[in-house]
Structure formats: C-alpha cells, structure tokens
Amino acid sequence: MFPVAGFHVYTCARSSDAEILDRDLRRSPAIARGDVKLTVLWNHPSASSAYAQAIASAKEDILIFAHCDVFLPEYWFERLDWEIRRLTQQDSRWAVAGMSSVTAAGDVVGRTWDASLAPLFPETGGIHGGELKVPVRVVSVDELAIIVRRDSGVSFDPLLPEFHLYGADIVLEAEGLGRSCYGLDLPLIHNAKAQLSLGRDYVRAYRYMVRKWRDRLPVQTTCGTITRNPLVLPMRRLRMRHKAIFRRSTYSTQRASDPCAISKELGLDRMLAASLSEIGCLTPA
C-alpha cells in the first residue's frame, strides 16, 4: 500500500452515535486496517472545543476532523497525501482544506455523496459538488471533513458553542493569521440524515459567529449565509419549518445501511485509484 503516515483522524461522537460510528467512519478501509489512527472524542459539549484540544496534543502533521457518519473509500488517504504535497508546492502558507467547500463566488466545490441530498442529484447517482482539477481558494468548508495542517498555528475556537459552523470559523481564523484555505476534490460518502429544521443549538452557534465576526460578514457556507442582518436567520428557520409541514420533502431522512456498498456502486474506489495511476503514484492490482 501507498504510505499514509503523518495522518490522524478525529471525530466527535455522543454515546448514542456508537452504531453510526461503527457502520461508517470506522469501516473506512485505511482506518479499519489500522493504517490511519482514529481518535473518538466522546460526549464533548462542542465540536470546536474538543477539536482545539486535539490539535494542542496532536503529533501528526495532517489532522482530519470528520463526522462519525463519513466513510472514506479505499485509496482516499493516498490521494490526500498527493493532494497535500501538491498544495504545499502551490501555496506554502495553506492551513485548512475542505472536502465540500464554498468559493468566494458561492460555488460548492469538492464531490461528495450525501445520503440526505442524493435524491436531488439523480443524474450523477447522488454525487454533488463541483469537480476540481486543482485546489481552489475557499471562504468556508463544510464540517463533514476538515483538513488542518498542524504546523500552520491555526486551530478551532474553544468558545464556539455546539456542533455547527466551526468550518466557517476556522477558515476565518486562518484568514486572520494570513493563512490560506483551499477546497480539494476527494470523493467520499457522507451518510447523513436530512435536518429539516434549525434548532436552538444552531442559533446559539450562529449568534456567536455574528458577534465574533461582525466586521467580516457576510460569509457563505454550505448551509446558508452568515450575516449581520437580524432577519435572515429567523426567516430561514421559518421557511424550513413551513416546508417541513406543508411540502413533501425532497431530501432523504434515511441513512444508507452499507456505505461501503454505496462507495463501490458509485465506483469511488476505482475513481481514486485511477487518479493515482494517472499521476504515477499507484499501480492498482
């Protein structure tokens, strides 16, 4: 196998997430084999505070912060290794990279298969997000999987509450330190269940972000725009509630029972292997 040393995966999970963790993230081939270390941060009050502690104690060079319902296909880490080396040559001051990210123009880049969004993209088998030939600068990254370069000095905000918007926050933190952030194209499975409302936990995180970054807003994320306009979030919550009550949902509220099978059906393993073969980094069996 291609060497994947220097990586460490972290995930936040509640006790009730154990089954999801075993079905998805822990079944990722490199993690299941023990090639890449996985640390589960159990029952923390917020993702950002847990991940800030993880960075402070980490030894590896490249840290991956992923949802426990993410599945990383075969050859994913090998491709990540090559992408990071290429990105470092392109921009030595990079700090953060996302798998599903938003550019300054508002485009979502980086291909993912998301169980909740799959019905919206039947023409691609459920895969959404723009394909990238090279890394591109981004203004926010989705929390499903975030790459942090440990020696950049960038970390998560331990005061950001709950489990939302820390992807946007760390990009803004990096920007404030003169560091750059990029979107990468490494297809993966996000075995998520659609959220049909924005709860009080999201509101708390959103309001914290508005207070903290008031002079830098607006910032667009994969879940909507963070803005100083006080009407935007209430109206967004109202629209979501109205749609949930009065319209048939176009999202899926069912997770896939076997993300590994979905990955093989979509050909993600072959796609990643082929990309490595093209650049001379792998000769698949």
N, C-alpha and C positions, 0 to 999 in steps of 0.2 A: 504493500500500500504506500501511497504518497505520504511523506511525513507531515503530521499536523501538530507538532509540538508547539508550545507557546500560546495555546488557546485555553480558555476556561469559560464554561457556560454557567450562568447563574439564572435562577428563576425564583420568583416569589410564589408561594402557594399557601393556601389555607388547608387545614386538616381535611376539609370536605373536598379538596381538589385531588386527593391521592389517586383516585381511579383515573381521572383525566391525565394526570402526570404520567402514570404507568402506561396508558394507552398511546400517548402522543410523544412528548419530548423524550422520555426515557427509551422509547423504541427507535429513536433516530439511530441508524446503524453505527456511526462512529462513537456515540455515547453508550449504546448497548454493548459494544465490544470493549469499552474502556479506553479507546484511543484518545478521547477528549473527556476531560473531567467535568462533571456536573455537580454543582452545589445547589441544594434546595434551601431557600431561606423561608422557614416556616412561620406563619402566623404573625407577620410584622404589621404594624399599624399603617404603614405606607410603603409603596414600592421605592420611592425616591430615597427615603431614609435608609432602607435596607441595602439598596444598591450603593449608596455612598459609603456605607460601612464595608461593603465587599471590595470596592476599589481601594479603600485605605489599607486593606490587609492582603490584597492580591499580589502574587509574584509573577504571573504570566504577563506577556507583552500585550496580547489582544484579548479583551474581555467581551463576551457576548451575553447580553441581557435579554432573555426570551420569555415569552409567555409559556406557561406549562402546557398549553394546548397547541403548541407549534411542533411540527415534525420536520426534521432536517434530512433530506434524502441522501442516499449514497453519493459520494463524491462532492458533497456540499462544502465540507471543510477544505478539501483540496482546492476547489475553485476559489474559496475565500482566501486561502493562502496566496494564490496567484494574484487575485484582485488587490490584496493589500500591498503586495510588493510593487505592483504596477502603480497603484495610487500614491505610494510613498515616493516613487520616482517622479510622478506627475506633480505632486504638491507635498513637500516635506513637512508642512505645517498642518496637515489634516489631523483632526481629533476624534470625530464622530462619523459613523456611516450608518445608513438605514437601508432596510430591505424593501420597505414601502415608504416612499418619501414624497415631499411636495417641493417643487421648484418655485422660484420667485414668480414665474409665470402662472402658477397654480396647477401645473400638471402633476399627476401622480405617476411616479416612475418606480420601476422595480416590479417584476412579475411575481404574483402570489396566487395560490388557490385558497380562497377563504370559503369555508362551508356556508357561512351566512350570506355571502354575496354571490355564490356560484350560480343561482337561478337567474341572475341579471346578465350573465355573460355566456349564454349557451353556445355562441359561435366559436368560443375558444375553450370549450369544455369547463368553463368556470374560472379560468385564469384571467386576472385583471391586472392593470398596471402596464406602463409603457416599457418596452424592451430597451435596454441600454447597451450600446457598443462600447462606451467608455463611461467612467464615473462622471457624474454631473453635480454641480453645487446645488444644495437644497437649503430651504429655510425651516423645515421641520421634518421629523422622522416619526413614523408610527411606532408605538410601543411593542408591537408584536415581536420585533427582534432589533436590537440596537447594538452596534459595534462601537466599543470605546478603546482608544489607544491609551494605554495606562500612562506612558511617559509624557503625554501631552499636558498633564496637570489639570485636565478638565474632569469634573465629577458632577454627580447629581446633587440637587439641593435637599438636604435632610429635613428642611422645614416645609417642603411642598407636601400637603396632605393627600391622603387617599391613594388611588391607583390610576390616575388619569393625568395626561398632559406632560408627563415628565420627559417625553420625547422632544416636545417643543422647547421645554425649559432647558434641557442640556445643550441643545443647538444654540440657544440664545446665550447660555453661559460660555460656550466655546467662542461665539462671535465676540463677546465682551473681552475675551482674553487674546483676541487677534488670531484665533484658530479657525480653520475651515471645516465644513461638514459636507458630506457627499452622499448621493444615492448610488447604490450598487445594484446590479441585476443578478441575484442568486435565487432562482425559483425555490419556493418552499411551500409547505402546507400549513395553513392556519385553520385549525379545526374548531372554529368559533361558532357560538350560537348568537343569533342576532339580538341586539339590545334595542328594544322598541320604545324605550324612554330614557331620559337623562335624570338620574336620581340626585338626591341631595349630596351624595359623595362627589359627583361630577361638578355640581355647583360650587362646592367648597374649593375644589382644586381650581376651577375656572376663576373664581373671585380672587384667589391667591395670586394667580398668574396676572390678572389685570392690575392688582395693586403693585406687584413686583416689577412688571414690565410696561407700566403705563406709558412711558415716554418712547417705547419701541414698537408699540402696537400700531396697526393690526398685524397679526401673523396667522397665516392659513395653515391648518393641519388637515390630516386625512378625515377628521371628524367634524370639521367646520372651522370657522374663523374666530380667533380670539381678538376681541375688540373692546375699546373703551365705551362704546355705545351701550348704555344700560338696557336698551330694549331688545338687543339681538338675542341674548340667551333666553329670556322669557318667551319670546316669540318662537324661537326654535323648539323649545320644550312643548309649547302649545301645539305647534304643527305636528310634532311627533305623536303627541297624545291623541290629537284629532284623527290622525292617520291610523293609529293603532285601534281606535274604537270604531271608526266608520268605514275603513277601507280594508280590503283584503291585502295582507302583507305580501310584498314582492320579495321579501327576504326569507331565509330559511332559519327556523329556530331549532333545527335538528343537527347535531354533530355527526360526522361520519364515524361508523363503528370501527373502521380499519383504515387509518390514514396511510399506512404503508401500501395498501392495495390501491388507494386513490393515486398515490405517487407513481406507482408502476403503470397504472392505467393511462395516466397523463404522459408517461414517458419522461418524467423529470430526471430519473437516474441516467437514462440514455442521453438526455439533453446535456446534462452536466458533464458526463464522460466525453461526449463528442466535442464539447467546447474545450476541454482539456487536451484532447487529442490534436485538435486544430492548432493549438499553440505549443505542441510538443512536450506537454507536461505529463502525459499519461498514455499508455497503450492498453486499452481495455481488453479484458480476457474475452 
